[in-house]
């Protein structure tokens, strides 16, 4: 069947209807669509149909097929997953899904500030709500994810200082480090200063901190959920040699914890997934970047920044691009890195999330996560054969060290119970994640199941 | 005596919603709550005590963040009003954003992507729990491999530019593996290729050489030959270019690149006009990428998330980002994460899962014949709209005069501008008064007073006519009532906006917090404090 002779118009392709097609060909003055492809040499033509599975033209058939595949997924019951390591199970308020499901936001793209006023305002508000949470004045429209955000933050530090060395003072998420390394390696060297007891090793850091250092990279909560208690000291020492302090983090903790800027961070970056996005099999990540209102930093940001502007009408808010000339949209390869389609809808989601939570909600949420994290640590460390990986303060994630049984085997043996206890980091350590979606009952069930395994093995 | 209703006028009497909605902070009322988080249980508190007071010195936030306090319905209403003040593609004959393929994103695909088994699925769950989504990712990889002619496809990246970055990162790794990294320091692109080809190459450490068009609008092959050398790492080009002109000598370009040992990277973000017609690998390209949010029907999300797909020929497969979803002989799906030559992780986990599901469903709804019908119809629509636009006095399509275009056209209002002084930007603002989005072009404006239209396959003939009628009307206004155009918009949410402050560090207001600090509580017209 040639496409030209399809017996029906495809619902997504109105002008595949034979009548419309004939009328339009006549209006253009050609007899065949083929004439439009005159510049495509015959040798490059595909002289056969693409080898694809048969079309599911009826919506019902399509939905049944795709749903049939998706039904083979088996998410865990709420609260029974203690998996984190980059993607987190937080509660998503219904209003967030409602707003980002609105077709006006979902389907918009590159409209100008006039016809797309709404997305400019919603993203300006996202920037502004994040700015309050982080205590910084400048937040960009989101970039792809925390991997890109950290890559850009460090690249900016390199450009601003003209130096090559980045001291990595925390245990950062390994996948994030992989991306950062490949991104910055033409002009930056990542040098690890391994933390001690999960927080920055200040003496070791001071020993290597000199005027060759572009940035000190700190990640609280770290890969293992440790909160950095020495950030202010790190920042003071870094600034003394003209280095920039880059903090990659998760904004969900700053209803209760002091934001990094208050301890001297110059660039703060991280992921938005915790703020109103579902786990989505790891497929819903957005990156944020924040700096102070200092043109030395602002002019190095690659992403768009939507700013407030006046209009001809008093009392009316308009919006537009701040310092557009720094972007690759404006000046191609002379711009800062590049800008393109990234994660704006997730930024709108994060804004709605913060507007819903308000100051009290973020404070309570932070307290709940801190308390349940601590509760899980205490319940687990009481089990013979289990000890905590370190003594640092933890938010949401922590490790336990197991003796007599491997973390992988614990994971395997809890599967029949419908519990995913965490992510094995090696032959000894299990990374456990506790959010507000894991209640004390869930944590009790985890502790009981782990205790049963260790007791069974001990017998 | 009132009926019948008079016939509608030729042009729609559009007006965008205008709610005059304050900034969300101005809606705050102390004590109101939008949501209540799950609270600390008594049993937890009994065991751990007051964890907040117990935080080490300096770690406890001194004062709560100055977020607004709003009841739930007020938050909802605020954002629904903002959504109404946003045109979005569903409400718009969105043919005015050339290069971006603003096609229909089928609603059934949104519903499938929100399947409950996806929302709460964690990426580190046992693979046996994720066989459904892994199969969809694998099948999408295979279908895109067939569509591009490439051997393997990775679906990790979140946007088109991120996918172009992955292309140049793989090229860089390839030459490092061959010991040629020191030698090959240049990347060649064309001015009508998307700017991210130039920008990502520069970010990866390459010098960028840009080829301009020849007199006919085709990329200048003589200039290209002069630019090629043993220093060339890659060519990174779009084809058809952003002019809608297909470079008929593209295979020769690729051969010339290969003849100096360089690789050829094909930006197929927008492959909408050539689906099933011609393929990247068949023209010799080593690597290509697609945007699932352009060619394959996933929504643009107000600027993302989109999704990128990287297609590579066999010699670049080892360098693909990891992991790749593979199918074992017993029909189960797993992750191949042991890839020593891989450029590594380019993004969290396995890509923009909701958009991969949407793209899978989109391709399945169309099949091979449907994809070809998409391409042919997009091209027919484009040439039809071009015929309509070129009838408007003052509009032209520079280069390749008399020749057809593929999926889009970069037009010029230069003649109208010379005659009236009305610029392409001003025409775009006025077009919004008729409910139409309109875009000029990427920078620099090689085509003077540019505008770029791409009708895709999604719009009916009458909708294309309506768009052309609006442009004709605005061009008429430029001659007969230029002040109406200059003072536009008139039917929009907001009026003419003053953008000068946005470029001045002393005056720009990057956030509500910065605005308050610089201007107190005054209106935006007052001076910085």
Interface residues (C-beta under 8 A of the other chain):
Chain A: X1 X2 X3 X4 X6 X10 X12 X13 X14 X15 X16 X20 X21 X23 X24 X25 X27 X28 X29 X30 X33 X35 X36 X37 X38 X39 X40 X41 X43 X44 X45 X46 X49 X50 X51 X52 X53 X54 X55 X56 X57 X59 X62 X63 X65 X66 X67 X69 X70 X71 X72 X73 X74 X75 X76 X78 X81 X83 X85 X86 X87 X89 X91 X93 X95 X98 X99 X101 X102 X103 X104 X105 X106 X107 X108 X109 X110 X111 X112 X113 X114 X115 X116 X117 X118 X119 X121 X122 X123 X124 X125 X127 X128 X129 X131 X132 X133 X135 X137 X138 X139 X141 X142 X144 X145 X146 X147 X148 X155 X175 X176 X178 X179 X181 X182 X183 X186 X187 X227 X229 X232 X254 X255 X256 X257 X258 X259 X262 X263 X271 X278 X279 X280 X281 X282 X283 X284 X285 X286 X293 X295 X298 X305 X307 X308 X309 X310 X311 X312 X313 X314 X315 X316 X317 X318 X319 X320 X321 X322 X323 X324 X325 X328 X329 X330 X331 X332 X333 X334 X335 X337 X338 X339 X340 X341 X342 X343 X344 X345 X346 X348 X351 X352 X354 X355 X356 X357 X358 X359 X360 X361 X362 X363 X364 X365 X366 X367 X368 X370 X371 X372 X374 X375 X378 X379 X393 X411 X415 X420 X423 X436 X437 X439 X440
Chain B: X16 X20 X21 X23 X24 X25 X32 X33 X34 X35 X36 X37 X38 X39 X40 X41 X43 X44 X45 X47 X48 X51 X52 X55 X56 X58 X59 X60 X61 X62 X64 X65 X66 X67 X68 X69 X70 X72 X75 X76 X78 X79 X80 X81 X82 X83 X84 X85 X86 X87 X88 X89 X90 X91 X92 X94 X97 X100 X102 X103 X104 X105 X106 X108 X110 X111 X112 X114 X115 X116 X117 X118 X119 X120 X121 X122 X123 X124 X125 X126 X128 X129 X130 X131 X132 X133 X135 X136 X139 X143 X146 X147 X157 X158 X159 X160 X161 X162 X165 X169 X195 X196 X198 X199 X200 X201 X202 X203 X204 X205 X208 X210 X245 X246 X247 X248 X250 X251 X274 X275 X276 X277 X278 X279 X282 X283 X291 X293 X297 X299 X300 X301 X302 X303 X304 X305 X306 X343 X344 X345 X346 X347 X348 X349 X350 X351 X352 X353 X354 X355 X356 X357 X360 X361 X363 X364 X365 X366 X367 X368 X369 X370 X371 X372 X373 X374 X376 X377 X379 X380 X381 X382 X383 X384 X387 X403 X404 X405 X406 X428 X429 X432 X435 X437 X439 X442 X443 X444 X457 X458 X459 X460 X461 X489 X492 X493 X494 X495 X496 X497 X498 X499 X501 X502 X503 X505 X508 X509 X510 X511 X512 X513 X514 X515 X517 X523 X524 X525
